[in-house]
Amino acid sequence: MTADFDPLVPETFDSPNAVYADLRGRCPVAHSDAWGGFWALMKHEDVAAAAADWQTFLTSRQNVIPKVAFTGRRPPLHLDPPEHTPYRRALSPLFSEARIARLEPVIRNICRDLLPPLVAQGACDIVSDFSAPMPIAAFAHWMNLPPDAVAELTRVGRLYNIAVQSNDMDATRENSLFLYDMARNIVAERRERPLPVEEDAASALLAARMNGEPLPEELIIGTIRQVLVVGIIAPSVTIGAMVVHLCRDQALQSQLRADRSLLPAAVDELLRLYTPYRGFARTAVCDVTIRGRTIPADEPIALVYASANRDADVFEDPDSFRLDRPNMKDSLAFGRGPHMCVGASMGRLELRVALDELLSAAPGFELAGEPVQTRFPEIGALSVPIRFTGATR
């Protein structure tokens, strides 16, 4: 079969969106030979429909491209309904807006610890120095982890992300096993000393029941392992991408610095522009024909959310930033259907507070070098060198 695009070609920060714009026009159901071959849906309508139709498009066979799962299933993402439901039901109350709102002062303090030394030195890599450690520290607080575990998660989470982005399967496997060990230790600790289920993910999962029986321990461990990774990588690369945008648009940076009430709308629009995933996968249980092209059963399909959110059929002038878009409800930044991101409220809070505190930390910031793009399955910034301008606060 002829390859329609090659996800392994070297990328700049902007090049993937140009490729996806081309594919939306000429080949919206695309095929690539990379990683053993896969399909990619580029149009908003097709991505949204596949994400919602869990009976036809399974997540339990392959949930991400490239396939990086080496050590068993990790609910909820690795299971289809109804098997995934008890895990999601246990986690959902811990991500309620009221519960997450209590984290705002914690996240602000984390940002205020990280940013002043960076501003004082005049320049930094905003990803490795700020947007990578910040969500790990915030997430560790949400997980009720002790300080030594926070340090270990910071170290291993960064190594895991770099390994995945570098397509280094050996390093990915090694660091994935470290994360599994961490998840196993968390579950063992909560089994011995449980916390209130409304306050702690592992305790909630241990207390959950399916058909009257406890959830399998290995799947509880897999759930904690999955939550650890999703909760630390997506915010990191998204904040990096947002900072690139604000460096390039100094007028918007100044506008947001002057009026912080605009931040929630700005974050939603920036999430649309810089949706952090392009490689979440599904597998069709039968042959499916989309836009005249037949995808055989059992072949992996990437739901390219990053492409869908720049579809001109849904979003007018899709590559531009607009604070007042009337149809932001159509954004697929957090997915769609039964696997829509359970932690969306925490993600939005982290992004809003991170930008708010960064805007307060110095009168200005600008790019000090070229940003480095992530690779499949994420899309965003792996490295963003910036310099701070003006006096510190």
Buried (B, 14 or more C-beta within 10 A) or exposed (E): EEEBBEBBEEBEBEEBBEBBBBBBEEBBBBBBBBBEEBBBBBBBBBBBBBBBBBEBBBBBBBBBBBBBBEBEBBBBBBBBBEBBBBBBBBBEEBBEEEBBEEBBEBBBBBBEEBBBEBBEEEBBBBBBBBBBBBBBBBBBBBBBBEEEBBBBBBBBBBBBBBBBBEBBBEBBEBBBBBBBBBBBBBBEBBEEEBBEBEEBBBBBBBBBEBEEEEBEBBBBBBBBBBBBBBBBBBBBBBBBBBBBBBBEEEEBBBEBBEEBEBBEBBBBBBBBBBBBBBBBBBBBEEEBEBEEBEBEEEBBBBBBBBBBBBBEEBBEEBEEBBEEBEEBEBBBBBBBBBBEBBBBBBBBBBBBBBBBBBBBBBBBBBBBEEBBBBBBBBBBBBBBBBBBEEEEE
